[in-house]
Amino acid sequence: MAKEVLILGATGKIAGYAIDALLANGDDKLLLFTRHPQNIDVVDDSRETIIKGDVLNIGDLEPAIERADIVYANLRNPEITQQAKNIVSLMEKYAVKPLIWISSIGIYDEVPGKFGEWNNEMLGGGQKDSYLGTYRSAADVIENSALDYTIIRPAWLTDKDEVDYETTEKGEAFKGTEVSRKSIGNFVAKIIDNPAPYARKNFGVNKPGTDGDKPAWY
């Protein structure tokens, strides 16, 4: 049965790949929530609805979540912890259970070896107010909720035109150094199609065979 899928941060590159995959392989209705609607090119008027709004504004967010059967959050913001709190409170209020949440590699200091040291140096590992600190705080909000969340921690992102990825679970050492945005978008679409096997799970995602001290382009 077709679902109403709310995509928060719908102008993001990963979200774009997820939207493409959802339009190509299913019949779900897509609610495209963004502060910048002028940056979205609608492909299918019968399945895509643009909603202008800010996740930090409850008045914008509440009617969108009330409509949704599943929420996918593709957000980047210094206030991402508050964004997570707003999303969780409204999803719990309206009994919308499945949430797919894009986080960051390294929030649990799960990246081993030289690459882990480099990643922490680049993203501020161990510092509460750093990029990794704020993403960890937001992930904790999600995990402490009653939602059927799926958290995704991508490796360093590329724009390669490929779908090639593997996953690790929370508590396992992260593998690889990179992954394509297209791979993450397709993984998101796969979860949206059938959320139950991924409920209350937390995945690292990388391209196989990309182990190293840092991503190849650095």
LUMKE-440727 format. One record per residue (C-alpha): residue number from 1; y negated, z, x negated. Coordinates in pm, 1 decimal, decimal comma, always signed. Each point is the difference from the previous one (the first is absolute). Example, Ala and Ser with C-alpha at 12.3 -4.5 7.8 and 13.67 -1.06 7.14 Angstrom:
% LUMKE-440727
<pt><nr>1</nr><north>+450,0</north><up>+780,0</up><east>-1230,0</east></pt>
<pt><nr>2</nr><north>-344,0</north><up>-66,0</up><east>-137,0</east></pt>
This chain:
% LUMKE-440727
<pt><nr>1</nr><north>+0,0</north><up>+0,0</up><east>+0,0</east></pt>
<pt><nr>2</nr><north>-344,4</north><up>-91,2</up><east>-132,3</east></pt>
<pt><nr>3</nr><north>-204,4</north><up>+288,0</up><east>-136,5</east></pt>
<pt><nr>4</nr><north>-374,1</north><up>+60,5</up><east>-31,0</east></pt>
<pt><nr>5</nr><north>-49,8</north><up>+37,2</up><east>-376,1</east></pt>
<pt><nr>6</nr><north>-326,8</north><up>+158,9</up><east>-113,3</east></pt>
<pt><nr>7</nr><north>-95,7</north><up>-114,6</up><east>-350,7</east></pt>
<pt><nr>8</nr><north>-267,6</north><up>+221,6</up><east>-155,9</east></pt>
<pt><nr>9</nr><north>-183,8</north><up>-172,8</up><east>-282,9</east></pt>
<pt><nr>10</nr><north>+105,9</north><up>-339,0</up><east>+127,5</east></pt>
<pt><nr>11</nr><north>-215,2</north><up>-197,3</up><east>-245,8</east></pt>
<pt><nr>12</nr><north>+192,5</north><up>+131,8</up><east>-302,8</east></pt>
<pt><nr>13</nr><north>+208,7</north><up>-243,3</up><east>-202,7</east></pt>
<pt><nr>14</nr><north>+331,0</north><up>+180,3</up><east>+63,5</east></pt>
<pt><nr>15</nr><north>-82,2</north><up>+17,1</up><east>+369,8</east></pt>
<pt><nr>16</nr><north>-59,4</north><up>-375,9</up><east>-2,4</east></pt>
<pt><nr>17</nr><north>+351,9</north><up>-63,0</up><east>-127,6</east></pt>
<pt><nr>18</nr><north>+144,1</north><up>+244,6</up><east>+254,5</east></pt>
<pt><nr>19</nr><north>-189,3</north><up>-177,8</up><east>+279,8</east></pt>
<pt><nr>20</nr><north>+132,1</north><up>-338,6</up><east>-116,1</east></pt>
<pt><nr>21</nr><north>+357,5</north><up>+130,4</up><east>-1,6</east></pt>
<pt><nr>22</nr><north>-33,5</north><up>+165,9</up><east>+340,9</east></pt>
<pt><nr>23</nr><north>-144,1</north><up>-314,0</up><east>+158,9</east></pt>
<pt><nr>24</nr><north>+271,9</north><up>-216,7</up><east>-153,7</east></pt>
<pt><nr>25</nr><north>+301,1</north><up>+215,4</up><east>+79,7</east></pt>
<pt><nr>26</nr><north>-59,1</north><up>+184,8</up><east>+326,1</east></pt>
<pt><nr>27</nr><north>-199,4</north><up>+32,1</up><east>+319,9</east></pt>
<pt><nr>28</nr><north>-184,3</north><up>+329,9</up><east>-51,1</east></pt>
<pt><nr>29</nr><north>-364,9</north><up>+24,6</up><east>+105,9</east></pt>
<pt><nr>30</nr><north>-230,1</north><up>+83,8</up><east>-292,2</east></pt>
<pt><nr>31</nr><north>-308,8</north><up>+221,5</up><east>+35,8</east></pt>
<pt><nr>32</nr><north>-209,0</north><up>-79,6</up><east>-308,4</east></pt>
<pt><nr>33</nr><north>-227,4</north><up>+297,6</up><east>-67,2</east></pt>
<pt><nr>34</nr><north>-269,4</north><up>-48,5</up><east>-263,0</east></pt>
<pt><nr>35</nr><north>-360,1</north><up>+76,9</up><east>-89,0</east></pt>
<pt><nr>36</nr><north>-42,1</north><up>-366,0</up><east>-97,6</east></pt>
<pt><nr>37</nr><north>+127,4</north><up>-220,5</up><east>+285,4</east></pt>
<pt><nr>38</nr><north>-186,4</north><up>-300,2</up><east>-139,3</east></pt>
<pt><nr>39</nr><north>+258,8</north><up>-7,7</up><east>-281,1</east></pt>
<pt><nr>40</nr><north>+299,0</north><up>-59,9</up><east>+231,5</east></pt>
<pt><nr>41</nr><north>+116,4</north><up>-347,4</up><east>+97,4</east></pt>
<pt><nr>42</nr><north>+199,5</north><up>+27,0</up><east>+321,6</east></pt>
<pt><nr>43</nr><north>+303,3</north><up>-230,0</up><east>+2,7</east></pt>
<pt><nr>44</nr><north>+138,3</north><up>+79,2</up><east>+346,6</east></pt>
<pt><nr>45</nr><north>-246,6</north><up>+111,6</up><east>+270,3</east></pt>
<pt><nr>46</nr><north>+288,0</north><up>+97,2</up><east>+227,0</east></pt>
<pt><nr>47</nr><north>+137,2</north><up>+253,1</up><east>-249,5</east></pt>
<pt><nr>48</nr><north>-294,7</north><up>+115,8</up><east>-213,8</east></pt>
<pt><nr>49</nr><north>-283,1</north><up>+221,4</up><east>+122,5</east></pt>
<pt><nr>50</nr><north>-283,6</north><up>+97,0</up><east>-234,8</east></pt>
<pt><nr>51</nr><north>-138,5</north><up>+352,8</up><east>+35,4</east></pt>
<pt><nr>52</nr><north>-314,0</north><up>+89,2</up><east>-193,7</east></pt>
<pt><nr>53</nr><north>+6,4</north><up>+361,6</up><east>-106,8</east></pt>
<pt><nr>54</nr><north>+6,2</north><up>+265,0</up><east>-270,6</east></pt>
<pt><nr>55</nr><north>+303,1</north><up>+227,7</up><east>-44,2</east></pt>
<pt><nr>56</nr><north>-238,0</north><up>+284,6</up><east>-83,7</east></pt>
<pt><nr>57</nr><north>-153,4</north><up>-34,6</up><east>+348,6</east></pt>
<pt><nr>58</nr><north>+225,4</north><up>+163,2</up><east>+260,7</east></pt>
<pt><nr>59</nr><north>-183,1</north><up>-182,5</up><east>+278,7</east></pt>
<pt><nr>60</nr><north>+95,1</north><up>-333,7</up><east>-154,2</east></pt>
<pt><nr>61</nr><north>+354,2</north><up>+99,2</up><east>-89,8</east></pt>
<pt><nr>62</nr><north>+118,7</north><up>+182,8</up><east>+312,4</east></pt>
<pt><nr>63</nr><north>+11,8</north><up>-292,5</up><east>+246,9</east></pt>
<pt><nr>64</nr><north>+179,2</north><up>-214,7</up><east>-256,9</east></pt>
<pt><nr>65</nr><north>+270,4</north><up>+259,1</up><east>-66,3</east></pt>
<pt><nr>66</nr><north>+37,3</north><up>+66,1</up><east>+372,8</east></pt>
<pt><nr>67</nr><north>+101,5</north><up>-367,0</up><east>+42,3</east></pt>
<pt><nr>68</nr><north>+242,3</north><up>-10,9</up><east>-291,7</east></pt>
<pt><nr>69</nr><north>+377,9</north><up>+29,3</up><east>-22,8</east></pt>
<pt><nr>70</nr><north>-3,2</north><up>+11,2</up><east>-380,5</east></pt>
<pt><nr>71</nr><north>-274,2</north><up>+41,3</up><east>-262,1</east></pt>
<pt><nr>72</nr><north>-24,4</north><up>-157,9</up><east>-344,9</east></pt>
<pt><nr>73</nr><north>-277,3</north><up>+140,8</up><east>-221,4</east></pt>
<pt><nr>74</nr><north>-119,4</north><up>-214,2</up><east>-289,8</east></pt>
<pt><nr>75</nr><north>-298,8</north><up>+207,5</up><east>-115,1</east></pt>
<pt><nr>76</nr><north>-203,7</north><up>+61,0</up><east>-314,5</east></pt>
<pt><nr>77</nr><north>-275,2</north><up>+257,3</up><east>+23,5</east></pt>
<pt><nr>78</nr><north>-116,1</north><up>+309,1</up><east>-194,2</east></pt>
<pt><nr>79</nr><north>+42,5</north><up>+185,4</up><east>+330,2</east></pt>
<pt><nr>80</nr><north>+357,5</north><up>-116,4</up><east>+52,7</east></pt>
<pt><nr>81</nr><north>+117,5</north><up>+357,0</up><east>+65,0</east></pt>
<pt><nr>82</nr><north>-237,1</north><up>+26,7</up><east>+296,6</east></pt>
<pt><nr>83</nr><north>+115,5</north><up>-342,6</up><east>+116,4</east></pt>
<pt><nr>84</nr><north>+358,5</north><up>+128,3</up><east>-8,5</east></pt>
<pt><nr>85</nr><north>-96,5</north><up>+309,6</up><east>+199,2</east></pt>
<pt><nr>86</nr><north>-173,0</north><up>-210,4</up><east>+265,8</east></pt>
<pt><nr>87</nr><north>+297,5</north><up>-234,2</up><east>+32,5</east></pt>
<pt><nr>88</nr><north>+258,7</north><up>+279,3</up><east>+16,4</east></pt>
<pt><nr>89</nr><north>-191,2</north><up>+203,8</up><east>+257,8</east></pt>
<pt><nr>90</nr><north>-41,6</north><up>-296,9</up><east>+233,7</east></pt>
<pt><nr>91</nr><north>+353,5</north><up>-131,9</up><east>-44,5</east></pt>
<pt><nr>92</nr><north>+136,8</north><up>+344,2</up><east>+81,9</east></pt>
<pt><nr>93</nr><north>-234,7</north><up>+24,6</up><east>+299,2</east></pt>
<pt><nr>94</nr><north>+124,8</north><up>-329,2</up><east>+145,5</east></pt>
<pt><nr>95</nr><north>+363,2</north><up>+38,7</up><east>-114,7</east></pt>
<pt><nr>96</nr><north>-12,4</north><up>-311,4</up><east>-216,2</east></pt>
<pt><nr>97</nr><north>+272,2</north><up>+81,5</up><east>-251,7</east></pt>
<pt><nr>98</nr><north>+45,1</north><up>-275,5</up><east>-262,7</east></pt>
<pt><nr>99</nr><north>-260,9</north><up>-20,2</up><east>-278,2</east></pt>
<pt><nr>100</nr><north>+20,3</north><up>-221,6</up><east>-307,5</east></pt>
<pt><nr>101</nr><north>-232,9</north><up>+129,6</up><east>-270,3</east></pt>
<pt><nr>102</nr><north>-92,1</north><up>-176,9</up><east>-323,7</east></pt>
<pt><nr>103</nr><north>-47,3</north><up>+253,9</up><east>-278,3</east></pt>
<pt><nr>104</nr><north>+1,5</north><up>-31,2</up><east>-380,2</east></pt>
<pt><nr>105</nr><north>+239,3</north><up>+0,9</up><east>-291,6</east></pt>
<pt><nr>106</nr><north>-12,1</north><up>+327,7</up><east>-192,2</east></pt>
<pt><nr>107</nr><north>-105,8</north><up>+248,5</up><east>+267,2</east></pt>
<pt><nr>108</nr><north>+305,1</north><up>+218,3</up><east>-74,9</east></pt>
<pt><nr>109</nr><north>-10,5</north><up>-55,3</up><east>-378,0</east></pt>
<pt><nr>110</nr><north>+319,3</north><up>-198,3</up><east>+60,6</east></pt>
<pt><nr>111</nr><north>-66,4</north><up>-275,8</up><east>-254,3</east></pt>
<pt><nr>112</nr><north>+198,7</north><up>+57,8</up><east>-320,1</east></pt>
<pt><nr>113</nr><north>-75,7</north><up>-64,9</up><east>-365,2</east></pt>
<pt><nr>114</nr><north>-290,6</north><up>-185,9</up><east>-157,5</east></pt>
<pt><nr>115</nr><north>-77,6</north><up>-181,1</up><east>+326,1</east></pt>
<pt><nr>116</nr><north>-34,1</north><up>+331,8</up><east>+178,8</east></pt>
<pt><nr>117</nr><north>-241,6</north><up>+125,4</up><east>-264,6</east></pt>
<pt><nr>118</nr><north>-203,2</north><up>-323,1</up><east>+25,0</east></pt>
<pt><nr>119</nr><north>+1,1</north><up>+9,7</up><east>+381,2</east></pt>
<pt><nr>120</nr><north>-125,0</north><up>+360,3</up><east>+1,7</east></pt>
<pt><nr>121</nr><north>-272,8</north><up>-88,0</up><east>-249,6</east></pt>
<pt><nr>122</nr><north>-114,4</north><up>-296,1</up><east>+211,3</east></pt>
<pt><nr>123</nr><north>+15,8</north><up>+175,0</up><east>+339,1</east></pt>
<pt><nr>124</nr><north>-82,0</north><up>+361,0</up><east>-87,2</east></pt>
<pt><nr>125</nr><north>+338,2</north><up>+168,4</up><east>+29,5</east></pt>
<pt><nr>126</nr><north>-12,2</north><up>+377,6</up><east>+34,6</east></pt>
<pt><nr>127</nr><north>-364,4</north><up>+10,2</up><east>+109,7</east></pt>
<pt><nr>128</nr><north>-53,6</north><up>+113,7</up><east>+357,5</east></pt>
<pt><nr>129</nr><north>-304,9</north><up>-217,8</up><east>+71,6</east></pt>
<pt><nr>130</nr><north>+134,4</north><up>-308,3</up><east>-179,7</east></pt>
<pt><nr>131</nr><north>+137,2</north><up>-314,4</up><east>+163,6</east></pt>
<pt><nr>132</nr><north>+355,0</north><up>+137,8</up><east>-27,0</east></pt>
<pt><nr>133</nr><north>-109,4</north><up>+344,6</up><east>+114,3</east></pt>
<pt><nr>134</nr><north>-156,8</north><up>-128,7</up><east>+320,4</east></pt>
<pt><nr>135</nr><north>+295,1</north><up>-229,0</up><east>+75,4</east></pt>
<pt><nr>136</nr><north>+241,5</north><up>+290,5</up><east>-55,0</east></pt>
<pt><nr>137</nr><north>-203,7</north><up>+218,3</up><east>+235,3</east></pt>
<pt><nr>138</nr><north>+8,1</north><up>-271,2</up><east>+267,7</east></pt>
<pt><nr>139</nr><north>+375,8</north><up>-49,0</up><east>-42,8</east></pt>
<pt><nr>140</nr><north>+50,0</north><up>+375,5</up><east>+43,5</east></pt>
<pt><nr>141</nr><north>-186,1</north><up>-17,0</up><east>+332,4</east></pt>
<pt><nr>142</nr><north>+233,8</north><up>-278,2</up><east>+114,1</east></pt>
<pt><nr>143</nr><north>+317,6</north><up>+176,4</up><east>-114,8</east></pt>
<pt><nr>144</nr><north>-101,9</north><up>+328,2</up><east>+165,2</east></pt>
<pt><nr>145</nr><north>-43,4</north><up>-174,4</up><east>+335,6</east></pt>
<pt><nr>146</nr><north>+248,3</north><up>-48,3</up><east>+284,2</east></pt>
<pt><nr>147</nr><north>-17,2</north><up>-378,9</up><east>-40,6</east></pt>
<pt><nr>148</nr><north>+280,0</north><up>-238,2</up><east>-91,5</east></pt>
<pt><nr>149</nr><north>-193,9</north><up>-107,4</up><east>-307,1</east></pt>
<pt><nr>150</nr><north>+96,0</north><up>-240,6</up><east>-275,2</east></pt>
<pt><nr>151</nr><north>-204,9</north><up>+40,5</up><east>-318,3</east></pt>
<pt><nr>152</nr><north>-8,6</north><up>-291,0</up><east>-246,4</east></pt>
<pt><nr>153</nr><north>-103,9</north><up>+48,0</up><east>-364,0</east></pt>
<pt><nr>154</nr><north>-38,7</north><up>-347,3</up><east>-154,0</east></pt>
<pt><nr>155</nr><north>+6,9</north><up>-71,8</up><east>-372,3</east></pt>
<pt><nr>156</nr><north>-303,8</north><up>-174,8</up><east>-147,3</east></pt>
<pt><nr>157</nr><north>-76,4</north><up>-289,0</up><east>+230,0</east></pt>
<pt><nr>158</nr><north>+0,3</north><up>-373,4</up><east>-74,9</east></pt>
<pt><nr>159</nr><north>-95,2</north><up>-304,8</up><east>+205,8</east></pt>
<pt><nr>160</nr><north>+320,0</north><up>-186,9</up><east>-90,2</east></pt>
<pt><nr>161</nr><north>+140,9</north><up>-215,1</up><east>+280,9</east></pt>
<pt><nr>162</nr><north>+338,3</north><up>+172,5</up><east>+9,3</east></pt>
<pt><nr>163</nr><north>+203,7</north><up>+251,3</up><east>+196,5</east></pt>
<pt><nr>164</nr><north>+203,6</north><up>+188,5</up><east>-258,7</east></pt>
<pt><nr>165</nr><north>+24,3</north><up>+377,2</up><east>+14,8</east></pt>
<pt><nr>166</nr><north>+220,8</north><up>+306,2</up><east>-21,8</east></pt>
<pt><nr>167</nr><north>-62,5</north><up>+356,4</up><east>+113,2</east></pt>
<pt><nr>168</nr><north>+40,9</north><up>+353,9</up><east>-125,2</east></pt>
<pt><nr>169</nr><north>-20,5</north><up>+307,2</up><east>+218,7</east></pt>
<pt><nr>170</nr><north>-214,8</north><up>+309,5</up><east>-40,6</east></pt>
<pt><nr>171</nr><north>+148,8</north><up>+220,6</up><east>-270,5</east></pt>
<pt><nr>172</nr><north>+135,5</north><up>-296,6</up><east>-197,4</east></pt>
<pt><nr>173</nr><north>-165,4</north><up>-137,5</up><east>-313,8</east></pt>
<pt><nr>174</nr><north>-219,4</north><up>-302,0</up><east>+71,9</east></pt>
<pt><nr>175</nr><north>+125,6</north><up>-335,3</up><east>-128,6</east></pt>
<pt><nr>176</nr><north>-193,9</north><up>-298,2</up><east>-133,7</east></pt>
<pt><nr>177</nr><north>-372,3</north><up>-50,6</up><east>-48,9</east></pt>
<pt><nr>178</nr><north>-105,0</north><up>-266,8</up><east>+252,7</east></pt>
<pt><nr>179</nr><north>+66,4</north><up>-148,7</up><east>+343,2</east></pt>
<pt><nr>180</nr><north>-163,8</north><up>-275,3</up><east>+203,2</east></pt>
<pt><nr>181</nr><north>-221,2</north><up>+73,8</up><east>+297,6</east></pt>
<pt><nr>182</nr><north>+208,0</north><up>-253,7</up><east>+190,4</east></pt>
<pt><nr>183</nr><north>+311,1</north><up>+212,0</up><east>-67,3</east></pt>
<pt><nr>184</nr><north>-167,8</north><up>+312,6</up><east>+137,4</east></pt>
<pt><nr>185</nr><north>-127,0</north><up>-188,2</up><east>+305,6</east></pt>
<pt><nr>186</nr><north>+348,1</north><up>-128,8</up><east>+72,4</east></pt>
<pt><nr>187</nr><north>+150,4</north><up>+347,5</up><east>-44,1</east></pt>
<pt><nr>188</nr><north>-257,2</north><up>+133,9</up><east>+247,2</east></pt>
<pt><nr>189</nr><north>+90,7</north><up>-272,4</up><east>+253,5</east></pt>
<pt><nr>190</nr><north>+369,2</north><up>+82,5</up><east>-43,2</east></pt>
<pt><nr>191</nr><north>-67,7</north><up>+366,8</up><east>+79,2</east></pt>
<pt><nr>192</nr><north>-215,2</north><up>-87,8</up><east>+301,9</east></pt>
<pt><nr>193</nr><north>+282,6</north><up>-216,5</up><east>+135,0</east></pt>
<pt><nr>194</nr><north>+245,5</north><up>+294,0</up><east>-16,1</east></pt>
<pt><nr>195</nr><north>-167,3</north><up>+331,1</up><east>-91,4</east></pt>
<pt><nr>196</nr><north>+289,4</north><up>+239,3</up><east>+65,8</east></pt>
<pt><nr>197</nr><north>+191,0</north><up>-42,1</up><east>-332,2</east></pt>
<pt><nr>198</nr><north>-320,9</north><up>+69,7</up><east>-193,8</east></pt>
<pt><nr>199</nr><north>-124,1</north><up>+298,2</up><east>+200,7</east></pt>
<pt><nr>200</nr><north>-121,7</north><up>+302,3</up><east>-200,8</east></pt>
<pt><nr>201</nr><north>+68,1</north><up>-175,5</up><east>-329,1</east></pt>
<pt><nr>202</nr><north>-217,9</north><up>-56,7</up><east>-303,3</east></pt>
<pt><nr>203</nr><north>+59,5</north><up>-303,5</up><east>-223,4</east></pt>
<pt><nr>204</nr><north>-111,8</north><up>-119,5</up><east>-339,6</east></pt>
<pt><nr>205</nr><north>+2,2</north><up>-381,2</up><east>-4,2</east></pt>
<pt><nr>206</nr><north>+15,6</north><up>-223,0</up><east>-308,5</east></pt>
<pt><nr>207</nr><north>+112,6</north><up>-340,7</up><east>-118,5</east></pt>
<pt><nr>208</nr><north>+337,2</north><up>+25,4</up><east>-177,1</east></pt>
<pt><nr>209</nr><north>-0,1</north><up>-62,4</up><east>-373,7</east></pt>
<pt><nr>210</nr><north>-363,9</north><up>+89,3</up><east>-61,0</east></pt>
<pt><nr>211</nr><north>+50,7</north><up>+318,3</up><east>-201,2</east></pt>
<pt><nr>212</nr><north>-244,7</north><up>+50,8</up><east>-284,6</east></pt>
<pt><nr>213</nr><north>-273,3</north><up>+221,9</up><east>-141,6</east></pt>
<pt><nr>214</nr><north>-259,6</north><up>-156,5</up><east>+233,3</east></pt>
<pt><nr>215</nr><north>-28,4</north><up>-301,9</up><east>+231,8</east></pt>
<pt><nr>216</nr><north>+44,8</north><up>-329,6</up><east>-183,9</east></pt>
<pt><nr>217</nr><north>-361,8</north><up>-113,4</up><east>+49,3</east></pt>
<pt><nr>218</nr><north>-151,4</north><up>+307,1</up><east>-172,4</east></pt>
